[in-house]
Amino acid sequence: MFFFRSVRRQPEFLDGMRVMAPMAVGIGAWGLMTGVAMLKSGMSVVESVAMTLLVYAGSSQLASIPLLVAGAPAWVVLATGFCVNLRFVVFSLHLRPYLMHMPRWRRLTHGYLTADLSYAVFTARYAQPPQGAREEAAQEAFLTGGYFVTWCAWMSMSLLGIALANFIPQAWGLGFAGVLSLLGILCSMATSRLRVVAALIAGATAVAAYALPLKLNIVTGIGVAVLLCFWMEKQFGLDASAEDDR
């Protein structure tokens, strides 16, 4: 609590909230759909709430739900969740210079709370790691303000979706709303040629491997895209950072 109070006093905390606020509606809609999907799939209320609070990864949750319902082996569920959230390894590597001055428990807290959009907004605002204590405090406050909005929007609407799941008909098409939310995030992150190529390769591979059981086409698409893009990055000197096209 002391950590949060000290960060909240920084003016950059409100700046982070202000920048992220317009995106809260889309994040909330995605959270609502995920909450409904978990309960509609047959998970109990306790399981759904625990998954929402502990996992806090919408794309990974949505990918794991059909596998859990189908009775897939635990290694398949874990491998799918790992592959879907593999992008957070890249996020962590990029944020490492920004956060390494902090104690381990604070770095772990940031790792849990940082999401796609908060990462994208933060790195767009701060292109370079902090130089000095004042910049360290300012950058951490901005990052915290952004994912405070993200976390509140996601958790509140996801829990609301769990509570109202039995009263929301399937005809409302919430699944399509989730697809639109994911597309919005995907487009916001397609800031370089290599990232666009990675998305195209992953999509084409997933479609080509659609016949694989247990949604393994998703894992296959991600794996092929990662391997090919690593090869292209070394072979042709392409860069996955946003500065590539500037």
N, C-alpha and C positions, 0 to 999 in steps of 0.2 A: 504494500500500500504506500509506503514511503517513496518507493521508486516511482510509482504512478503519480503521486502528488508532485514530486520534484520535476517530472517531465511535463506535467500538465500546466505548470506555471510558465513554461516557455511560450512566447508568442507563436512560434512555429507549429506548436501543437494545434492551435486553432486554424492555422493555414492548411495543415494537412487534412483536418476535418472538412474545411470548406472546399478544398479541391476534390475530395472523395465523395462529398455529399450528393452530387448529381448522379453518381453511379450506384447509389444505395438502392434505388428502386429496382434496377436490373438484378443486383445481387440478391435482394429480398425475394424477387420472383423466382429466381433459381433455387433459393433456399426453401421456399414454400413448396415448389414442385418436388424437391428431393425429400422433404419431410413426408409428403403424401405418398411418394413412390415407396419409401421404406415400409410404411404401414400396409399399403396395398399389396406389397409383395409377400406378406405373411409374417413379417417380423413383429415381435411384441412391442408394446409401448416402451417398456424398459430398455429393450435392445435398441430401438430406434433412437431414444434419447441418449443412451450411452454412445452410440455411433456418432451422433451429431456432436456431442461435447468432446469426445476423445479423438475422433478421426479428423474432423474439421477439414475435409477435402472433398468438395462436391463431385468433381469428375471421378475421383477414385471411389467414392461411395456409390455413384450411379453405375460404374463399371462392375463393382463387386456384388451389388444386389442381385442381378439375375443369376450370377454364379452361385451365390448362397442358396437361392431358391431352387436351383437345379441340383443342389447337392454336390457341387464340384469339390474335388480334393482341396485341402487347405493350401497346398503349395500353388495351385492354380490361382486361387483367390489372392494370395499374397503376391505372386508374380505379376498378376494383372494390376493390382494396386501400385506396386513398385514401378512398373513400366509407365503407367498413366501419370504418376507423379514424379517421373524421372527429371522433369524440367526443374524441380526444386533443388536438385543437385547443382545445376547450372546457376540458379539464383543464389544458392549458398556460397558458391565459389566467387561470384561477383560481389556479394555483400561482405565477404570476409574482411577486406581491408577497412570497411566502414565500421565493423563491429568488434574487431579483435581487441580493442582496448578495454572492453567490458568484461566483468566477471562471467564465468561459465553459465551461471544460472540465468543471467540476463540474456546471454546469447541464445540459450535454449528457449527462453520465453519469446524472443523475437522470431526464432525459427518456427515455433508453433503458430504464432499469430500472423506472420507475413503471408499474404496471398498474392495471386497473380496481379491483380490491379494495383494493390498497394505497392508491390515491387515495381511495376511499370511506372507508376506516378512518381515514386521516390527517385528512381534512377534517371527519369527525365528531368527532375528538378535539380538533382545533385550529380553531376557527371564525374566528380572527383571525390575521393575519400577526404575526411576532415583533416584540417591542419590546425591543431591546437584545441584546447579544452572548450572554447566557446563554439567552434564549429561542430565539435563532437556532440555537445548538448543540443544545438540547433537541429542537426540532422536527425538525431534520435527522436527528438520531439515531433518533427514533421512525419517521420515514419510511423511513430506511435499514433499520432492523430489520424493518419490515413487508415491504419488497420483497426483502430477503435471503431470507426464508422463501419468498416467491412465486417468485423466480428459481430457487432450489435445487430446489423441488418440481417446477416446470415442466421445467427442463432435465434433471434426473435421470430423470424418468418419460418424457419425450419421447424421450430417447436410448435408454432401455430399450425403448420401443415400436418404435423403428427396429431395434434389435438383435433383438427377438423377433417382428417383423412376420410373418415367414414361418412361424412356429410358432403364431400366434394365428388361429383360424378365424373367418371372417366371421360365423358363427352366434352368436358371443358378443354381438353387438349393441352393439359399442363406439360406433357412430355415434349410437345413442340415448343413450348415456351422455354424449356430447359435447353433445347437445341439452339434456339436463337440466342440465349445467354452465352452459351459456349462459343457460338460463332462470333459474337461481339468481342469476347476476350481474345479469340484467335486473331481476329483482324487487328486488334489493338497491339498485338505482339509481333505482327508481321512487318517488322521495321527494317529488314535487310533482305537481300536477295537469297542468302542461304536459308533464312528462316522460311521464306516463301517456298523455296525448293523442298525443304524438309516437310512442310505441310502437304505439299502436292504428292511427294513420294509416299508419306504415311497414308494419305487418303486413298491413293491408287492401289497400294498394297493391301490395305484393309478390305477394299471392294473385291480385289482379285481373290483374296483368301476368305471370302465370306462363308464358304461352305465348311470351314473348320468348326469343330464342335466347341462348346463352352466359351464362345466369343473370343477364341484364341486369335482370330483375325486382327483384333485390336492390338494384342501383344506383338504379333508378327509385323504389323504395320509400323509400330513404334521402333521395334528392333531394326528393321531394314532401313528406316529413315535415319536412325542414329548412326548406324555403320556407314551408310553411303555418304552422309554429310561429313562425318569425320574424315573419310577418304578424300572427298572433294575439298575440304578445308586445307588438308595437307598438300594435295596434288595441285590445286589451282590457286591457293593462297586466299580463298574466300574467308570473310570474317562474319561471324554471327552477330556482332554487335550492331547497335543502331547507327554507329558512325560510318558503317560500310558504304552507305549510299549518300553521304553528305558531300 
